[in-house]
Amino acid sequence: MSDQLPPCPVCVSEFSYETGALLACPMCGHEWSTDVDEETDAAEGVVKDAVGNVLADGDTVHIVKDLKVKGAGGGVVKMGTKVRGIRLITDGVGDHDLDAKVPGFGQMQLKSSVVKKVV
């Protein structure tokens, strides 16, 4: 086999395998992309939405799936909710990279993977 897959970047396991467009590690469960452009974008701090549109401060986005809200009363942010004036952040909790004021919930952090830019 001439085209050997790269080892896992997290645990360095040599047992990585392809799952569609991603590579996966059966040892630690990490999934990553082999796309050089995505790695370059991540290194440069480019934030993309769920479908690959580049996001910027002040953009308006739609939520693409129902989100359960933890803490402070809980609830669910419904799919299709329009959020105006997002702000990109680098110091978010976990992998949250957006700060926004969600109607009916107030200020909260969101992941860019659950929003779609309104064009």
C-alpha positions as CSV (number, residue, x, y, z in Angstrom):
1,M,0.0,0.0,0.0
2,S,1.8,3.1,-1.2
3,D,-0.4,5.9,0.2
4,Q,-0.2,5.4,4.0
5,L,-2.4,7.6,6.2
6,P,-0.8,10.0,8.7
7,P,-0.7,9.1,12.4
8,C,-3.2,10.7,14.8
9,P,-2.1,14.2,15.8
10,V,-3.4,13.7,19.4
11,C,-2.2,10.2,20.4
12,V,0.2,9.4,17.5
13,S,-1.6,6.1,16.8
14,E,-0.7,4.6,13.5
15,F,-4.2,3.0,13.1
16,S,-5.9,6.1,11.6
17,Y,-8.6,5.4,9.0
18,E,-10.8,7.4,6.5
19,T,-14.4,8.4,7.3
20,G,-15.6,10.3,4.3
21,A,-13.7,13.6,4.1
22,L,-12.1,13.1,7.6
23,L,-9.6,10.9,9.1
24,A,-10.4,9.2,12.5
25,C,-8.4,7.5,15.2
26,P,-9.9,4.4,16.8
27,M,-7.6,4.7,19.8
28,C,-8.6,8.1,21.1
29,G,-11.7,9.0,18.9
30,H,-10.1,12.2,17.4
31,E,-11.2,13.2,14.0
32,W,-9.3,15.6,11.7
33,S,-9.1,16.8,8.2
34,T,-6.3,16.3,5.8
35,D,-7.3,19.4,3.9
36,V,-4.4,21.8,4.0
37,D,-6.6,24.9,3.5
38,E,-8.6,24.1,6.7
39,E,-5.4,23.7,8.7
40,T,-4.1,27.0,7.4
41,D,-7.4,28.8,8.1
42,A,-7.3,27.5,11.7
43,A,-3.8,28.7,12.2
44,E,-4.6,32.1,10.8
45,G,-7.7,32.4,13.0
46,V,-10.3,32.3,10.2
47,V,-13.7,31.3,11.6
48,K,-16.1,29.5,9.2
49,D,-19.8,28.6,9.7
50,A,-21.4,25.2,9.3
51,V,-21.3,25.4,5.5
52,G,-17.9,27.0,5.0
53,N,-18.7,30.7,4.8
54,V,-16.1,33.0,6.5
55,L,-17.6,34.8,9.4
56,A,-16.7,38.3,10.6
57,D,-17.6,40.6,13.5
58,G,-21.1,42.1,13.0
59,D,-22.4,39.3,10.7
60,T,-26.0,38.0,11.0
61,V,-26.4,34.2,11.3
62,H,-29.1,31.6,11.7
63,I,-28.9,28.7,14.1
64,V,-28.9,25.4,12.1
65,K,-30.0,23.0,14.8
66,D,-31.9,23.1,18.1
67,L,-29.5,24.0,21.0
68,K,-30.1,22.9,24.6
69,V,-29.0,25.8,26.9
70,K,-27.2,24.7,30.1
71,G,-27.5,26.7,33.3
72,A,-29.5,29.9,34.1
73,G,-33.0,28.4,33.5
74,G,-32.1,26.2,30.6
75,G,-34.4,26.0,27.5
76,V,-33.8,25.4,23.8
77,V,-32.7,27.8,21.1
78,K,-34.7,26.8,18.2
79,M,-33.4,26.1,14.7
80,G,-33.7,29.1,12.4
81,T,-33.3,31.7,15.2
82,K,-31.7,34.8,13.7
83,V,-28.8,36.2,15.7
84,R,-27.6,39.7,14.7
85,G,-24.2,41.3,15.3
86,I,-22.0,38.3,16.3
87,R,-18.5,38.9,17.7
88,L,-15.6,36.6,17.0
89,I,-13.7,35.5,20.2
90,T,-10.6,33.5,20.9
91,D,-11.0,33.0,24.6
92,G,-14.4,31.2,24.6
93,V,-15.3,28.3,26.8
94,G,-14.2,25.1,25.2
95,D,-14.4,25.4,21.4
96,H,-17.0,28.2,21.4
97,D,-15.7,30.9,19.1
98,L,-18.7,33.3,18.8
99,D,-20.2,35.8,21.3
100,A,-23.7,36.9,20.5
101,K,-27.0,38.2,22.0
102,V,-29.5,35.5,21.2
103,P,-33.2,36.7,21.2
104,G,-35.1,35.3,24.2
105,F,-31.9,34.1,26.0
106,G,-29.5,37.1,26.2
107,Q,-25.7,37.1,25.8
108,M,-24.1,33.6,25.2
109,Q,-21.3,32.0,23.4
110,L,-21.9,29.8,20.3
111,K,-19.9,27.4,18.2
112,S,-19.4,28.4,14.6
113,S,-20.3,24.9,13.6
114,V,-24.0,25.4,14.6
115,V,-24.6,28.7,12.7
116,K,-25.1,29.6,9.0
117,K,-24.2,33.1,7.8
118,V,-27.2,35.1,6.4
119,V,-26.1,36.3,2.9
